[in-house]
Amino acid sequence: MWVLLLPLLMAACAFLGVGLWVICSHFLTADIPAAIGHPVKLRVLDCLFLLLLRWGMIFEKLRICSMPRFVRFMHDLRPLKEDPDVVVTDLRYGTIPVKLYQPKAFSCIPRPGIVFYHGGGAVLGSLKTHHVICCHLSKKSGSVVLSVGYRRLPQHKFPVAVRDCIAATIHFLKSLNVYGVDPDRVVVCGDSVGGGVATIVCQKLLDCPDLPKIRAQILVYAILQAVDFQSPSYQQNRNIPLLNWNFAFYCWSCYLDINPSWKSTIMKGAHLPAEVWEKYSKWLGAENIPERFKKKSYRPMPREPLNEAAYLETNLALDLMNSPLIAEDEVMSQLPEACIVSCEYDLLRDHSLLFKKRLEDLGVPVTWHHMEDGFHGVLSTFDMGYLQFPCSTRILNAMVHFLNKL
């Protein structure tokens, strides 16, 4: 009897032990601003997220499966909700899985088209995690939405994910008549790393006269540069769920295949030479960020002297397929109109602020929505029941409003 019960008791103790560690870790490290408005929800959400990460790391150590695979498996367990007003079709563009969302309502004119790239730092996220968001966008804007299931970590590092998204977008642009899409109203859209991909796609397709031009880009708390980690938002929001500095660095280092031991060197800005900082400071410098975003616990940090070994390993971050924010003016000035959503309590908040300023300085129209109670990943809480944040609905409404005005 005891022989049979022993494995169950050991499993129960392990589960409770990991759960207790996660709760203690959360309360010791997480910063939950009162302005978010639902601190208990965020604490529960963060603990669940940390629990998945911790169990994933345990399984990875035991060589059962990688942490990203485990977390994605758990995220994808939720059954997909059907919307009676939207037809969803699973397709493959070569080896790339995609989901096509088409409104059931009849339209006598071609519809707008949206190419959607999901977030998750190339570690998490999937076609399933953003299914309801894509359904909502299709239904409320009357658009045909293509959601791209690009390849992710740990097997597929830079630049696989971006290349998949570019390839899928080109395939869609060449098939617009098949889906009844207006070639003059195609929008690229994404959250987090997907937002960064959206603007990279715009940059890469500028010199393709045989393809329809992208009409607009929608970037929701997008990752737009992988160079500077000393901006105000990195200092102010380093311990805010769901994207703290430790997890952000994990995603960044895995994606670029960089040794995690360079973490402190990169934080001090010693991974790039002085001439690089001088070249890009005109776009990345904190002076480009409005003063109101620098009032809270921001202190300018002097950059330490170059570490040559770190530079040799990390200079891939300067590639425009990692850092579209540092593209030259000639490229940036040709980008399509943008709708930018930023969140106050987001490690990456300043990416959006700097990108907004660059586009506006070059005469590119920008619609900006700043969520004073928002945090990174909040859009993904849409349709999470008790764990949904009102901010997620406001972000989706802003996206739909922008689309309907095009």
Contacts in CASP RR format, 6 or more apart in sequence:
PFRMAT RR
TARGET T0000
AUTHOR 0000-0000-0000
METHOD contacts of the structure
MODEL  1
MWVLLLPLLMAACAFLGVGLWVICSHFLTADIPAAIGHPVKLRVLDCLFL
LLLRWGMIFEKLRICSMPRFVRFMHDLRPLKEDPDVVVTDLRYGTIPVKL
YQPKAFSCIPRPGIVFYHGGGAVLGSLKTHHVICCHLSKKSGSVVLSVGY
RRLPQHKFPVAVRDCIAATIHFLKSLNVYGVDPDRVVVCGDSVGGGVATI
VCQKLLDCPDLPKIRAQILVYAILQAVDFQSPSYQQNRNIPLLNWNFAFY
CWSCYLDINPSWKSTIMKGAHLPAEVWEKYSKWLGAENIPERFKKKSYRP
MPREPLNEAAYLETNLALDLMNSPLIAEDEVMSQLPEACIVSCEYDLLRD
HSLLFKKRLEDLGVPVTWHHMEDGFHGVLSTFDMGYLQFPCSTRILNAMV
HFLNKL
18 51 0 8 1.000
18 54 0 8 1.000
18 55 0 8 1.000
18 58 0 8 1.000
19 47 0 8 1.000
19 51 0 8 1.000
19 54 0 8 1.000
21 54 0 8 1.000
22 47 0 8 1.000
22 50 0 8 1.000
22 51 0 8 1.000
22 54 0 8 1.000
23 47 0 8 1.000
25 50 0 8 1.000
26 43 0 8 1.000
26 46 0 8 1.000
26 47 0 8 1.000
26 50 0 8 1.000
26 241 0 8 1.000
29 239 0 8 1.000
29 244 0 8 1.000
30 43 0 8 1.000
30 46 0 8 1.000
30 239 0 8 1.000
30 240 0 8 1.000
30 241 0 8 1.000
30 244 0 8 1.000
31 237 0 8 1.000
31 239 0 8 1.000
31 240 0 8 1.000
32 39 0 8 1.000
32 42 0 8 1.000
32 43 0 8 1.000
32 240 0 8 1.000
32 241 0 8 1.000
33 240 0 8 1.000
33 345 0 8 1.000
35 344 0 8 1.000
35 345 0 8 1.000
35 372 0 8 1.000
35 373 0 8 1.000
36 42 0 8 1.000
36 345 0 8 1.000
36 373 0 8 1.000
36 374 0 8 1.000
36 375 0 8 1.000
36 389 0 8 1.000
37 373 0 8 1.000
38 389 0 8 1.000
41 386 0 8 1.000
41 387 0 8 1.000
41 389 0 8 1.000
42 241 0 8 1.000
42 375 0 8 1.000
42 389 0 8 1.000
44 387 0 8 1.000
45 241 0 8 1.000
45 242 0 8 1.000
45 381 0 8 1.000
45 387 0 8 1.000
46 241 0 8 1.000
46 242 0 8 1.000
49 241 0 8 1.000
49 242 0 8 1.000
52 70 0 8 1.000
52 71 0 8 1.000
52 74 0 8 1.000
52 75 0 8 1.000
53 67 0 8 1.000
53 71 0 8 1.000
53 247 0 8 1.000
55 70 0 8 1.000
56 65 0 8 1.000
56 66 0 8 1.000
56 67 0 8 1.000
56 70 0 8 1.000
56 71 0 8 1.000
57 67 0 8 1.000
59 65 0 8 1.000
59 66 0 8 1.000
59 67 0 8 1.000
59 70 0 8 1.000
60 66 0 8 1.000
60 67 0 8 1.000
60 70 0 8 1.000
65 73 0 8 1.000
66 154 0 8 1.000
68 123 0 8 1.000
68 124 0 8 1.000
68 152 0 8 1.000
68 153 0 8 1.000
68 154 0 8 1.000
69 154 0 8 1.000
71 123 0 8 1.000
71 124 0 8 1.000
72 124 0 8 1.000
72 125 0 8 1.000
72 126 0 8 1.000
72 152 0 8 1.000
75 124 0 8 1.000
75 125 0 8 1.000
75 126 0 8 1.000
75 128 0 8 1.000
75 129 0 8 1.000
76 126 0 8 1.000
76 128 0 8 1.000
76 129 0 8 1.000
78 128 0 8 1.000
80 88 0 8 1.000
80 128 0 8 1.000
80 131 0 8 1.000
81 131 0 8 1.000
81 132 0 8 1.000
81 135 0 8 1.000
81 383 0 8 1.000
82 88 0 8 1.000
83 135 0 8 1.000
83 139 0 8 1.000
84 104 0 8 1.000
85 103 0 8 1.000
85 104 0 8 1.000
85 105 0 8 1.000
85 139 0 8 1.000
86 101 0 8 1.000
86 102 0 8 1.000
86 103 0 8 1.000
86 104 0 8 1.000
86 135 0 8 1.000
86 138 0 8 1.000
86 139 0 8 1.000
87 101 0 8 1.000
87 102 0 8 1.000
87 103 0 8 1.000
87 104 0 8 1.000
88 99 0 8 1.000
88 100 0 8 1.000
88 101 0 8 1.000
88 131 0 8 1.000
88 135 0 8 1.000
89 99 0 8 1.000
89 100 0 8 1.000
89 102 0 8 1.000
90 97 0 8 1.000
90 98 0 8 1.000
90 99 0 8 1.000
90 100 0 8 1.000
91 97 0 8 1.000
91 98 0 8 1.000
91 99 0 8 1.000
91 100 0 8 1.000
92 98 0 8 1.000
93 167 0 8 1.000
93 168 0 8 1.000
93 171 0 8 1.000
93 172 0 8 1.000
96 148 0 8 1.000
96 149 0 8 1.000
96 150 0 8 1.000
96 151 0 8 1.000
96 164 0 8 1.000
96 167 0 8 1.000
96 168 0 8 1.000
97 127 0 8 1.000
97 149 0 8 1.000
98 127 0 8 1.000
98 146 0 8 1.000
98 147 0 8 1.000
98 148 0 8 1.000
98 149 0 8 1.000
98 168 0 8 1.000
99 127 0 8 1.000
99 131 0 8 1.000
99 134 0 8 1.000
99 146 0 8 1.000
99 147 0 8 1.000
99 149 0 8 1.000
100 144 0 8 1.000
100 145 0 8 1.000
100 146 0 8 1.000
100 147 0 8 1.000
100 179 0 8 1.000
101 134 0 8 1.000
101 135 0 8 1.000
101 137 0 8 1.000
101 138 0 8 1.000
101 144 0 8 1.000
101 145 0 8 1.000
101 146 0 8 1.000
101 147 0 8 1.000
102 111 0 8 1.000
102 138 0 8 1.000
102 144 0 8 1.000
102 179 0 8 1.000
103 111 0 8 1.000
103 138 0 8 1.000
103 139 0 8 1.000
103 142 0 8 1.000
103 143 0 8 1.000
103 144 0 8 1.000
105 142 0 8 1.000
107 142 0 8 1.000
109 182 0 8 1.000
110 176 0 8 1.000
110 180 0 8 1.000
110 181 0 8 1.000
110 182 0 8 1.000
110 183 0 8 1.000
110 185 0 8 1.000
111 142 0 8 1.000
111 143 0 8 1.000
111 144 0 8 1.000
111 180 0 8 1.000
111 181 0 8 1.000
111 182 0 8 1.000
111 185 0 8 1.000
112 141 0 8 1.000
112 142 0 8 1.000
112 143 0 8 1.000
112 144 0 8 1.000
112 181 0 8 1.000
112 182 0 8 1.000
112 185 0 8 1.000
112 186 0 8 1.000
112 187 0 8 1.000
112 403 0 8 1.000
112 406 0 8 1.000
113 143 0 8 1.000
113 144 0 8 1.000
113 145 0 8 1.000
113 146 0 8 1.000
113 176 0 8 1.000
113 179 0 8 1.000
113 181 0 8 1.000
113 182 0 8 1.000
113 185 0 8 1.000
113 186 0 8 1.000
113 187 0 8 1.000
114 137 0 8 1.000
114 138 0 8 1.000
114 141 0 8 1.000
114 143 0 8 1.000
114 144 0 8 1.000
114 145 0 8 1.000
114 146 0 8 1.000
114 186 0 8 1.000
114 187 0 8 1.000
114 188 0 8 1.000
114 189 0 8 1.000
114 403 0 8 1.000
115 145 0 8 1.000
115 146 0 8 1.000
115 148 0 8 1.000
115 168 0 8 1.000
115 169 0 8 1.000
115 172 0 8 1.000
115 186 0 8 1.000
115 187 0 8 1.000
115 188 0 8 1.000
115 189 0 8 1.000
115 198 0 8 1.000
115 201 0 8 1.000
116 130 0 8 1.000
116 133 0 8 1.000
116 134 0 8 1.000
116 137 0 8 1.000
116 145 0 8 1.000
116 146 0 8 1.000
116 147 0 8 1.000
116 148 0 8 1.000
116 189 0 8 1.000
116 190 0 8 1.000
117 148 0 8 1.000
117 150 0 8 1.000
117 165 0 8 1.000
117 188 0 8 1.000
117 189 0 8 1.000
117 190 0 8 1.000
117 193 0 8 1.000
117 194 0 8 1.000
117 195 0 8 1.000
117 196 0 8 1.000
117 197 0 8 1.000
117 198 0 8 1.000
117 201 0 8 1.000
118 125 0 8 1.000
118 126 0 8 1.000
118 127 0 8 1.000
118 129 0 8 1.000
118 130 0 8 1.000
118 147 0 8 1.000
118 148 0 8 1.000
118 149 0 8 1.000
118 190 0 8 1.000
118 191 0 8 1.000
118 194 0 8 1.000
119 125 0 8 1.000
119 130 0 8 1.000
119 190 0 8 1.000
119 191 0 8 1.000
119 192 0 8 1.000
119 193 0 8 1.000
119 194 0 8 1.000
119 195 0 8 1.000
120 192 0 8 1.000
120 193 0 8 1.000
120 194 0 8 1.000
120 251 0 8 1.000
121 152 0 8 1.000
121 192 0 8 1.000
121 193 0 8 1.000
121 223 0 8 1.000
121 251 0 8 1.000
121 255 0 8 1.000
122 152 0 8 1.000
122 153 0 8 1.000
122 156 0 8 1.000
122 161 0 8 1.000
122 193 0 8 1.000
122 251 0 8 1.000
122 254 0 8 1.000
122 255 0 8 1.000
123 152 0 8 1.000
123 153 0 8 1.000
123 250 0 8 1.000
123 251 0 8 1.000
123 254 0 8 1.000
123 255 0 8 1.000
125 152 0 8 1.000
126 149 0 8 1.000
127 147 0 8 1.000
127 149 0 8 1.000
129 380 0 8 1.000
130 147 0 8 1.000
130 191 0 8 1.000
130 380 0 8 1.000
131 147 0 8 1.000
132 382 0 8 1.000
132 383 0 8 1.000
133 379 0 8 1.000
133 380 0 8 1.000
133 382 0 8 1.000
133 396 0 8 1.000
134 145 0 8 1.000
134 147 0 8 1.000
136 382 0 8 1.000
136 396 0 8 1.000
136 400 0 8 1.000
137 143 0 8 1.000
137 145 0 8 1.000
137 189 0 8 1.000
137 396 0 8 1.000
137 399 0 8 1.000
137 400 0 8 1.000
137 403 0 8 1.000
138 144 0 8 1.000
138 145 0 8 1.000
140 396 0 8 1.000
140 400 0 8 1.000
141 400 0 8 1.000
141 403 0 8 1.000
141 404 0 8 1.000
143 187 0 8 1.000
143 403 0 8 1.000
144 179 0 8 1.000
144 180 0 8 1.000
144 181 0 8 1.000
146 168 0 8 1.000
146 172 0 8 1.000
148 164 0 8 1.000
148 165 0 8 1.000
148 168 0 8 1.000
148 169 0 8 1.000
149 164 0 8 1.000
149 168 0 8 1.000
150 160 0 8 1.000
150 161 0 8 1.000
150 162 0 8 1.000
150 164 0 8 1.000
150 165 0 8 1.000
150 168 0 8 1.000
150 197 0 8 1.000
151 160 0 8 1.000
151 161 0 8 1.000
151 164 0 8 1.000
152 161 0 8 1.000
153 251 0 8 1.000
153 254 0 8 1.000
153 255 0 8 1.000
154 254 0 8 1.000
157 254 0 8 1.000
157 255 0 8 1.000
157 256 0 8 1.000
157 257 0 8 1.000
158 255 0 8 1.000
158 256 0 8 1.000
158 257 0 8 1.000
158 316 0 8 1.000
158 319 0 8 1.000
158 321 0 8 1.000
158 322 0 8 1.000
159 319 0 8 1.000
159 321 0 8 1.000
161 193 0 8 1.000
161 197 0 8 1.000
161 255 0 8 1.000
162 197 0 8 1.000
162 200 0 8 1.000
162 321 0 8 1.000
165 194 0 8 1.000
165 197 0 8 1.000
165 200 0 8 1.000
165 201 0 8 1.000
166 200 0 8 1.000
166 201 0 8 1.000
166 204 0 8 1.000
166 205 0 8 1.000
169 188 0 8 1.000
169 201 0 8 1.000
169 205 0 8 1.000
170 205 0 8 1.000
170 208 0 8 1.000
170 211 0 8 1.000
172 179 0 8 1.000
173 183 0 8 1.000
173 186 0 8 1.000
173 205 0 8 1.000
173 211 0 8 1.000
173 212 0 8 1.000
174 211 0 8 1.000
176 182 0 8 1.000
176 183 0 8 1.000
176 186 0 8 1.000
176 212 0 8 1.000
183 212 0 8 1.000
184 212 0 8 1.000
184 213 0 8 1.000
184 215 0 8 1.000
185 215 0 8 1.000
185 406 0 8 1.000
186 212 0 8 1.000
186 213 0 8 1.000
186 214 0 8 1.000
186 215 0 8 1.000
187 214 0 8 1.000
187 215 0 8 1.000
187 216 0 8 1.000
187 217 0 8 1.000
187 218 0 8 1.000
187 403 0 8 1.000
187 406 0 8 1.000
188 198 0 8 1.000
188 199 0 8 1.000
188 201 0 8 1.000
188 202 0 8 1.000
188 214 0 8 1.000
188 216 0 8 1.000
188 217 0 8 1.000
188 218 0 8 1.000
189 195 0 8 1.000
189 198 0 8 1.000
189 217 0 8 1.000
189 218 0 8 1.000
189 219 0 8 1.000
189 220 0 8 1.000
189 399 0 8 1.000
190 196 0 8 1.000
190 197 0 8 1.000
190 198 0 8 1.000
190 218 0 8 1.000
190 219 0 8 1.000
190 220 0 8 1.000
190 222 0 8 1.000
191 220 0 8 1.000
191 221 0 8 1.000
191 222 0 8 1.000
191 377 0 8 1.000
191 379 0 8 1.000
191 380 0 8 1.000
192 220 0 8 1.000
192 221 0 8 1.000
192 222 0 8 1.000
192 223 0 8 1.000
192 243 0 8 1.000
192 348 0 8 1.000
192 376 0 8 1.000
192 377 0 8 1.000
193 222 0 8 1.000
193 223 0 8 1.000
193 251 0 8 1.000
194 222 0 8 1.000
194 223 0 8 1.000
195 217 0 8 1.000
195 218 0 8 1.000
195 219 0 8 1.000
195 220 0 8 1.000
195 222 0 8 1.000
195 223 0 8 1.000
195 224 0 8 1.000
196 219 0 8 1.000
196 222 0 8 1.000
196 223 0 8 1.000
196 224 0 8 1.000
196 324 0 8 1.000
198 217 0 8 1.000
198 218 0 8 1.000
198 219 0 8 1.000
198 222 0 8 1.000
199 217 0 8 1.000
199 219 0 8 1.000
199 222 0 8 1.000
199 224 0 8 1.000
199 324 0 8 1.000
199 335 0 8 1.000
199 338 0 8 1.000
199 355 0 8 1.000
200 320 0 8 1.000
200 321 0 8 1.000
200 324 0 8 1.000
201 214 0 8 1.000
202 214 0 8 1.000
202 217 0 8 1.000
202 335 0 8 1.000
202 336 0 8 1.000
203 320 0 8 1.000
203 324 0 8 1.000
203 327 0 8 1.000
203 331 0 8 1.000
203 335 0 8 1.000
204 321 0 8 1.000
205 211 0 8 1.000
205 214 0 8 1.000
206 331 0 8 1.000
206 334 0 8 1.000
206 335 0 8 1.000
213 336 0 8 1.000
214 336 0 8 1.000
215 336 0 8 1.000
215 337 0 8 1.000
215 406 0 8 1.000
216 336 0 8 1.000
216 337 0 8 1.000
216 338 0 8 1.000
216 339 0 8 1.000
216 402 0 8 1.000
216 406 0 8 1.000
217 335 0 8 1.000
217 336 0 8 1.000
217 337 0 8 1.000
217 338 0 8 1.000
217 339 0 8 1.000
218 338 0 8 1.000
218 339 0 8 1.000
218 341 0 8 1.000
218 399 0 8 1.000
218 402 0 8 1.000
218 403 0 8 1.000
219 338 0 8 1.000
219 339 0 8 1.000
219 340 0 8 1.000
219 341 0 8 1.000
219 352 0 8 1.000
219 355 0 8 1.000
220 341 0 8 1.000
220 379 0 8 1.000
220 395 0 8 1.000
220 399 0 8 1.000
221 341 0 8 1.000
221 342 0 8 1.000
221 343 0 8 1.000
221 346 0 8 1.000
221 348 0 8 1.000
221 349 0 8 1.000
221 351 0 8 1.000
221 352 0 8 1.000
221 376 0 8 1.000
221 377 0 8 1.000
221 379 0 8 1.000
222 340 0 8 1.000
222 348 0 8 1.000
222 351 0 8 1.000
222 352 0 8 1.000
222 355 0 8 1.000
223 348 0 8 1.000
223 351 0 8 1.000
224 323 0 8 1.000
224 324 0 8 1.000
224 325 0 8 1.000
224 348 0 8 1.000
224 351 0 8 1.000
224 352 0 8 1.000
224 354 0 8 1.000
224 355 0 8 1.000
225 284 0 8 1.000
225 322 0 8 1.000
225 323 0 8 1.000
225 324 0 8 1.000
225 325 0 8 1.000
225 326 0 8 1.000
225 351 0 8 1.000
225 354 0 8 1.000
226 252 0 8 1.000
226 256 0 8 1.000
226 317 0 8 1.000
226 322 0 8 1.000
226 323 0 8 1.000
227 272 0 8 1.000
227 280 0 8 1.000
227 284 0 8 1.000
227 317 0 8 1.000
227 318 0 8 1.000
227 323 0 8 1.000
227 326 0 8 1.000
228 269 0 8 1.000
228 280 0 8 1.000
228 284 0 8 1.000
228 285 0 8 1.000
229 245 0 8 1.000
229 266 0 8 1.000
229 267 0 8 1.000
229 269 0 8 1.000
230 267 0 8 1.000
230 269 0 8 1.000
230 301 0 8 1.000
230 303 0 8 1.000
231 284 0 8 1.000
231 285 0 8 1.000
231 286 0 8 1.000
231 289 0 8 1.000
231 350 0 8 1.000
231 354 0 8 1.000
232 286 0 8 1.000
232 289 0 8 1.000
232 293 0 8 1.000
232 294 0 8 1.000
232 298 0 8 1.000
232 350 0 8 1.000
233 293 0 8 1.000
233 346 0 8 1.000
233 347 0 8 1.000
233 348 0 8 1.000
233 349 0 8 1.000
233 350 0 8 1.000
234 245 0 8 1.000
234 347 0 8 1.000
234 350 0 8 1.000
235 297 0 8 1.000
235 298 0 8 1.000
235 299 0 8 1.000
236 296 0 8 1.000
236 297 0 8 1.000
236 298 0 8 1.000
237 345 0 8 1.000
237 346 0 8 1.000
237 347 0 8 1.000
237 349 0 8 1.000
238 244 0 8 1.000
238 245 0 8 1.000
238 347 0 8 1.000
239 245 0 8 1.000
240 345 0 8 1.000
240 346 0 8 1.000
240 347 0 8 1.000
240 375 0 8 1.000
240 376 0 8 1.000
241 375 0 8 1.000
242 375 0 8 1.000
242 376 0 8 1.000
242 377 0 8 1.000
243 346 0 8 1.000
243 347 0 8 1.000
243 348 0 8 1.000
243 375 0 8 1.000
243 376 0 8 1.000
243 377 0 8 1.000
244 347 0 8 1.000
245 347 0 8 1.000
248 347 0 8 1.000
248 348 0 8 1.000
249 260 0 8 1.000
249 263 0 8 1.000
249 266 0 8 1.000
250 260 0 8 1.000
252 258 0 8 1.000
253 259 0 8 1.000
253 260 0 8 1.000
253 262 0 8 1.000
253 263 0 8 1.000
256 314 0 8 1.000
256 316 0 8 1.000
256 317 0 8 1.000
256 322 0 8 1.000
258 313 0 8 1.000
258 314 0 8 1.000
258 316 0 8 1.000
259 313 0 8 1.000
262 271 0 8 1.000
262 307 0 8 1.000
262 310 0 8 1.000
262 313 0 8 1.000
262 314 0 8 1.000
265 271 0 8 1.000
265 304 0 8 1.000
265 307 0 8 1.000
265 310 0 8 1.000
266 310 0 8 1.000
266 314 0 8 1.000
268 301 0 8 1.000
268 303 0 8 1.000
268 304 0 8 1.000
269 277 0 8 1.000
269 303 0 8 1.000
269 304 0 8 1.000
270 303 0 8 1.000
270 304 0 8 1.000
270 305 0 8 1.000
270 306 0 8 1.000
270 307 0 8 1.000
270 310 0 8 1.000
271 306 0 8 1.000
271 307 0 8 1.000
271 310 0 8 1.000
271 311 0 8 1.000
271 314 0 8 1.000
271 317 0 8 1.000
272 306 0 8 1.000
272 311 0 8 1.000
272 314 0 8 1.000
272 315 0 8 1.000
272 318 0 8 1.000
273 306 0 8 1.000
273 311 0 8 1.000
274 303 0 8 1.000
274 306 0 8 1.000
276 318 0 8 1.000
277 303 0 8 1.000
280 326 0 8 1.000
283 325 0 8 1.000
283 326 0 8 1.000
283 354 0 8 1.000
283 358 0 8 1.000
284 325 0 8 1.000
284 326 0 8 1.000
284 354 0 8 1.000
285 354 0 8 1.000
286 294 0 8 1.000
286 298 0 8 1.000
286 300 0 8 1.000
288 353 0 8 1.000
288 354 0 8 1.000
288 357 0 8 1.000
289 350 0 8 1.000
289 353 0 8 1.000
289 354 0 8 1.000
290 353 0 8 1.000
293 349 0 8 1.000
293 350 0 8 1.000
293 353 0 8 1.000
316 322 0 8 1.000
317 323 0 8 1.000
318 326 0 8 1.000
320 326 0 8 1.000
320 327 0 8 1.000
325 351 0 8 1.000
325 354 0 8 1.000
325 355 0 8 1.000
325 358 0 8 1.000
329 362 0 8 1.000
332 358 0 8 1.000
332 359 0 8 1.000
332 362 0 8 1.000
332 364 0 8 1.000
333 362 0 8 1.000
333 363 0 8 1.000
333 364 0 8 1.000
335 359 0 8 1.000
335 364 0 8 1.000
336 364 0 8 1.000
337 364 0 8 1.000
337 365 0 8 1.000
337 366 0 8 1.000
337 367 0 8 1.000
338 355 0 8 1.000
338 356 0 8 1.000
338 359 0 8 1.000
338 364 0 8 1.000
338 365 0 8 1.000
338 366 0 8 1.000
338 367 0 8 1.000
339 366 0 8 1.000
339 367 0 8 1.000
339 368 0 8 1.000
339 369 0 8 1.000
339 398 0 8 1.000
339 399 0 8 1.000
339 402 0 8 1.000
340 352 0 8 1.000
340 355 0 8 1.000
340 356 0 8 1.000
340 366 0 8 1.000
340 367 0 8 1.000
340 368 0 8 1.000
340 369 0 8 1.000
341 352 0 8 1.000
341 368 0 8 1.000
341 369 0 8 1.000
341 370 0 8 1.000
341 371 0 8 1.000
341 395 0 8 1.000
341 398 0 8 1.000
341 399 0 8 1.000
342 349 0 8 1.000
342 352 0 8 1.000
342 353 0 8 1.000
342 356 0 8 1.000
342 368 0 8 1.000
342 369 0 8 1.000
342 370 0 8 1.000
342 371 0 8 1.000
343 349 0 8 1.000
343 370 0 8 1.000
343 371 0 8 1.000
343 374 0 8 1.000
343 375 0 8 1.000
343 376 0 8 1.000
343 378 0 8 1.000
343 391 0 8 1.000
344 370 0 8 1.000
344 371 0 8 1.000
344 372 0 8 1.000
344 373 0 8 1.000
344 374 0 8 1.000
344 375 0 8 1.000
345 373 0 8 1.000
345 374 0 8 1.000
345 375 0 8 1.000
345 376 0 8 1.000
346 374 0 8 1.000
346 375 0 8 1.000
346 376 0 8 1.000
347 376 0 8 1.000
348 376 0 8 1.000
352 368 0 8 1.000
356 366 0 8 1.000
356 368 0 8 1.000
359 366 0 8 1.000
360 366 0 8 1.000
367 402 0 8 1.000
369 394 0 8 1.000
369 395 0 8 1.000
369 398 0 8 1.000
371 378 0 8 1.000
371 391 0 8 1.000
371 394 0 8 1.000
371 395 0 8 1.000
373 389 0 8 1.000
373 390 0 8 1.000
373 391 0 8 1.000
374 389 0 8 1.000
374 391 0 8 1.000
378 389 0 8 1.000
378 391 0 8 1.000
378 392 0 8 1.000
378 395 0 8 1.000
379 392 0 8 1.000
379 395 0 8 1.000
379 396 0 8 1.000
380 392 0 8 1.000
381 387 0 8 1.000
381 388 0 8 1.000
381 389 0 8 1.000
381 392 0 8 1.000
382 388 0 8 1.000
382 392 0 8 1.000
382 393 0 8 1.000
382 396 0 8 1.000
END
